[in-house]
Each structure stands twice: as structure tokens, then as C-alpha cells.
Amino acid sequence: MAQINVIGQNGGRQISLDLPEANKHILHEVVTWQLASRRRGTASTKTRAQVSATGKKMYGQKGTGNARHGDRTVPTFVGGGVAFGPKPRNYGYTLPRKVRQLGLAMALSDRQQEGNLVAVDGFGLDGKTKGFIAWANDNGMNGNESILLVTDDVVTRQAARNVPWVTVMAVAGLNAYDILRHDRLVIDAVALEPAQDDESEEGAA
């Protein structure tokens, strides 16, 4: 059972979380699923049927000493069509809900085991960037590591959004990939308290 200290204006308590041990294979599955779902899939090439060119036969079938060609749109010519090139597609696929939830819990567990999970109850900020930087310095965050700030406090997100080493998002957007790509997770305490009963599912798009 993980014990997480809560800081902030209403801090001074602990949150008990039953977090699973991180498994790199599960985390890999979840992160791969997320990144696949985020791919735009807009790459497109023209086939020989779609290339704009004359349909006239280039030269006679026989007697020139050259290969037998019908037109200039074939893939062997510069400016011709592309054989088996990419077309717009959806790279997303379905991952079981329990696996997604497990991946999120394991990402939280990984940050907690490293001592990089910070729960906050009441930031007490005024929306100014200067105020957030002062708050971060008071709590051991001085810009030497990347921070994922997850909070539904709009004023706090406003204060932190211009800090280059901080990424801000609402609690509903919490996901394994963003947790793992940042050194430290700073999150609303209320988002962790019911964590194992009603975890947020991962945002993919």
C-alpha cells in the first residue's frame, strides 16, 4: 500500500493507494496504443491512375531498342505514380479497458516509487506565472526536471502554462504516456483519493 503525502493549503494528510508494481510490457502496450491512436494517418501518394499525364504511348512497341512502355505514369519514371504508397488510414485500434486502467495505475506506481508523485490540495495561486515559479521552488521544483501538472484548478493551469518545463492538463486528460515522459507528476489530491475505484481512462487522441 503506497502512502502519498498531500501538500498545499489543505495538505498535511496522507493518501493510501493500492498501486500495482510497474510492468514494462503492460506500459509498452498502453503507450503504443496511445501513440497509434494519436497518429493523423494523412500521408497519401498518387497511384499511376491518379497522376496527371498524357495517355499516349511513348514510342513504338518495336524497333527502338528500348523497353516496351505504354505511358509515363508508371512508377519506374520520375513523376510517375507510386507503387504501394501510403494512403489515408486510421492507425488506432482497441485495447481492453482493464489494460488501459492497469497501465495508468502502473504509471502512477512508477512515479510514486521514484518519489516523483506529488499530491496537492489547494495551490493558493493568483494566476501569475511568477507566483507558480515561487510555489514550485518552495516545493523543490526549480526547473531541472520536467513537470506534468494535472489539475482542474483553472487559475493554477493559467499560472503554469507559460513555464517551459511544465506541461499542464485537466484531470480528465491524465494518461500513462504523458506521466512517463515527464520526470515528476504534480496532481490534485482529489484525483488520487478514489483512484482505484474510478480511475480516469487514458486520453488517446
N, C-alpha and C positions, 0 to 999 in steps of 0.2 A: 504493500500500500504506500503510494507516494504521498509525501507531506509537502505542500506548497505554501510558503509564507505569502500573505497578502500585504501589500504596501499601499500607500495612498492616504487620503484624508480619512477614510473609514477602514483602514487596514488594522493590523495588529492581531489577526487571527490566522488560522491555517485551513487549507482545503485538503481533504483526503481524497485521492483519486486512485482507483484500481486500474493502473495502466499496464498493458501487455508489454513484454520485452520486445524491443525492436527487432524485426526480421528483415534483412536486406532484400530478400526475394519478394516479399509482400510489398515493401516500399517501392521496389523497382516496378512491379506490376501496376501499382496505383499511379506512380509518376508517369510511366509510359502511356497509360490510358488518358491521363490528363493532357499531356502534350499532344497526343494524337487527336484528341477532341478539339484542341485549340488551333490545329492546322487549318489554314484557309482553304487549301486544295484548289487554288485558282490557276495553277500552271496549265498552259494549253499550247499545243502546237498544231500546225496545219498538216493534214494528210495531202497526198498528191491530188486528191479530188478537190481539195479546197484552195490550192494555190492558184493564183490568178496568172494564167499564161495561155498562149495560143495552143490550140489542139492540133495544129498542123504537124504532119510528120516532118522530122528534122531534115532528113535526106532519104534518098532511095534505099530500099531494102537491100539491094545488092550492088556490087561493083565499086563501092567506095573504099573498101578495106577497113572500115570502121565496124564497131559492134552494131547490132540491129536495135535501133531506138525508135520509139513511137512519138514521144514528145518530151519536152524539157521539164516536166513536173516530177519526174522520177527522183527518188532520194539520192541517186548517185551524182546528181548535178547540184552545183551551188545554186541556191534559190529554189530548189525543188522541195517537195513535201518531205515530212519526217516520218520514218517508218517506226511504228510502235512508240511514238512520243507520248508525253503525258497529256491527259485530258482532265477537265474539272471533275473532282470527285470528293466525296466525304470520307475522311480518314478515321472518323470516330467509330467506336464500337462499344458494346455493352460490357460493363464489368459488374459483377454481382454487388448489390448494395452492402452486404455484410463485409465484403472485401474492401470496399471503399471506406466504410466506417472503421474497419480494423487498421487500414493504412493511416488514417488520420490520427487514431489513438496511438499508433506506434510512432508517428512523427512527434506527437506531444511527449511521448515517453522518452524519445531520444534527446529532445531538448531538456527535459527535466533531469535526466541522468547526467547531463553535462553541466547542470546548474545554470542553464540559459533560458529557463522559463520563468517569466516574471508576471505575477498576477497583481492587478491594480484595482482598487476600489476607491474611486474619486481622485482624478488628476488635479483638480483645482486650478486649471489654467484659464487664461483670458483670451485665448485665440491668437496670441502673438508668438511668432517664431522664437524670439528671444526668451520668452517665458518657458517654452518647451525645452530649449537647449539648457537653460539653467536647471530645470527639473531633471533632465537626463544626466547632467553632470553630478547632481546631488545623489543620484541613484547608480553611479558607477558606469554610466554610458557616455563616453566622451568622443565618439566618432571613430574609434579604432576598429569597430566591428559593425556589420550591417544589422539593422534592426527591422523586424516586422512588427508594426504596431496595429493591433486588431482591437478596435473599439467602436462602439455605437455612439460615443460622445462626439458630436459634430464639431464642437469647439476645439477639442483636442486634435482631431484629424486636421482641422484648419491650421492649427498651430504647428503641426509637424510636417505638413505636406511639402514644404519647400526645403526641408533639410535633406541634403543629398544622400546621406547614409541611412535614411529611414524610408520604408515603404508603408503606406497606410492603407487600411481596408476596413470595411464593416465586418462585424462578427459573422454575418451570413456568408461572406466570401472566404472564410477560413478553409484552407486546403493543405494537403500534405506537401505538394511541390513547393509552395511559397514558404512554408515552415522550414523545409530542408535547405532551401537555397539562401536562407539568412542565418547569421550567426546566433541571433538572440530573438526570442519571441516575447513581446510585451502584450498582454491581453487583458480584457476586462475580467475581473474575478467572477462575475455573474455568469460568464460564458463557460467557465470551467465547473462550477458547482453542480450542475445537472449533467455533466459531460457524458458519463457512461450510459445514462438513460435516454438522452435525447441529443445525440451529437449532431453537429452540423455536417451535412454532406458536402462533398468537395465540389467547388465551382470549377467547371472544366472549360467553359468557353472563353 
